[in-house]
Each structure stands twice: as structure tokens, then as C-alpha cells.
């Protein structure tokens, strides 16, 4: 190989590295935004009664329910809102807060290039995937499938970034 081909090959590798890092950062920022929404949702849910939730869901789903009484989302929301117990609400609050805080903590570690954060995030996010697969087996759902695929991609990007960070000694 001559010097020109070597330089071109080096540019292609650099472009791949930059693309990998960009995709990694975007996916981690999205995870961070999701964590913030989960934390905010958990905090908000602490102050909202199950009866108030049912009163809010009814007008939101009434039009859709009237048009198509078999609409999955409308039926699911109506059923969930009318059957949520105080204990169920406490579980949801704890889940959202715990899930959001852990995820946010790991996102901060990854964005600060903390070496321990990469394997920790892969293990924790992998655990989330296992739970999502369990939920998929019970309930199904395209949204859950999309979230699970996104999480698998995020773990792959974390792994690739971890390898790159370790090999360059950042």
C-alpha cells in the first residue's frame, strides 16, 4: 500500500470511529431523557390519586372508544385506570423512580467516560431487557418490542465504545 491508500484507509477508520461515538452519545442521551421522564412521571404519580387518573383517562379515550370499541389502547387505558389500586400505584411509583434514577446514574457515568460505567450499564440494561421480554411474553405489544430492540442496540453501542475507550486508554 502506498501512503495515499494508507491515509484513505485511516480516514475511513476515523469516520467509523466518529460515527460509532456519535451513535453511542445519541443513544445515551436518549436513555438519559427517558430516565428524566421516568423520574418526573414517578414523582407526579406520587401526588395523583387513582380516582383522578380514572377521571383523566375517560375523556382522553372516550372519542376513540366511541369510534372503535375494540381499540386496544383505549381499552387498555380504561381498564388500567379503573383497576389501579393504591398498592399498584405505589409499585408503579417505586418502579419508575428506581428505574429512572439507576438509568440516569449510569448515563451520567457513561457520558463522563467512567470505565466502570460501561460494564455496569450493559448488565443493568441487559436486566431491563430480560424483564421486558418477560412482559412481552405476558402482554405483547409493539412499543415494548421497539423498546427492547432499542435497548439491544444501546448495549451493542456501549460495548463498542467500551472496547474503543479501553484500547485508547481514555
ChimeraX attribute file (.defattr): number of C-alpha atoms within 10 A of each C-alpha:
attribute: neighborCount
match mode: 1-to-1
recipient: residues
	/A:1	6
	/A:2	6
	/A:3	8
	/A:4	9
	/A:5	10
	/A:6	11
	/A:7	12
	/A:8	11
	/A:9	12
	/A:10	12
	/A:11	12
	/A:12	12
	/A:13	12
	/A:14	12
	/A:15	12
	/A:16	12
	/A:17	15
	/A:18	12
	/A:19	12
	/A:20	17
	/A:21	17
	/A:22	13
	/A:23	17
	/A:24	23
	/A:25	19
	/A:26	13
	/A:27	20
	/A:28	23
	/A:29	17
	/A:30	14
	/A:31	20
	/A:32	21
	/A:33	16
	/A:34	15
	/A:35	23
	/A:36	18
	/A:37	15
	/A:38	22
	/A:39	23
	/A:40	15
	/A:41	16
	/A:42	23
	/A:43	15
	/A:44	11
	/A:45	18
	/A:46	13
	/A:47	8
	/A:48	11
	/A:49	14
	/A:50	19
	/A:51	14
	/A:52	10
	/A:53	16
	/A:54	18
	/A:55	14
	/A:56	13
	/A:57	17
	/A:58	16
	/A:59	11
	/A:60	13
	/A:61	17
	/A:62	14
	/A:63	12
	/A:64	15
	/A:65	18
	/A:66	11
	/A:67	9
	/A:68	11
	/A:69	12
	/A:70	11
	/A:71	13
	/A:72	11
	/A:73	12
	/A:74	21
	/A:75	17
	/A:76	11
	/A:77	16
	/A:78	21
	/A:79	13
	/A:80	15
	/A:81	19
	/A:82	15
	/A:83	13
	/A:84	17
	/A:85	14
	/A:86	12
	/A:87	9
	/A:88	12
	/A:89	17
	/A:90	15
	/A:91	13
	/A:92	17
	/A:93	21
	/A:94	17
	/A:95	15
	/A:96	22
	/A:97	21
	/A:98	16
	/A:99	17
	/A:100	24
	/A:101	17
	/A:102	15
	/A:103	24
	/A:104	22
	/A:105	14
	/A:106	24
	/A:107	24
	/A:108	15
	/A:109	17
	/A:110	24
	/A:111	14
	/A:112	10
	/A:113	15
	/A:114	14
	/A:115	15
	/A:116	12
	/A:117	20
	/A:118	22
	/A:119	15
	/A:120	14
	/A:121	22
	/A:122	20
	/A:123	13
	/A:124	16
	/A:125	20
	/A:126	17
	/A:127	12
	/A:128	15
	/A:129	19
	/A:130	13
	/A:131	13
	/A:132	18
	/A:133	16
	/A:134	12
	/A:135	14
	/A:136	16
	/A:137	10
	/A:138	9
	/A:139	9
	/A:140	13
	/A:141	11
	/A:142	9
	/A:143	10
	/A:144	16
	/A:145	15
	/A:146	11
	/A:147	13
	/A:148	21
	/A:149	13
	/A:150	15
	/A:151	20
	/A:152	16
	/A:153	15
	/A:154	24
	/A:155	23
	/A:156	14
	/A:157	21
	/A:158	25
	/A:159	17
	/A:160	16
	/A:161	21
	/A:162	20
	/A:163	13
	/A:164	15
	/A:165	15
	/A:166	10
	/A:167	9
	/A:168	8
	/A:169	8
	/A:170	9
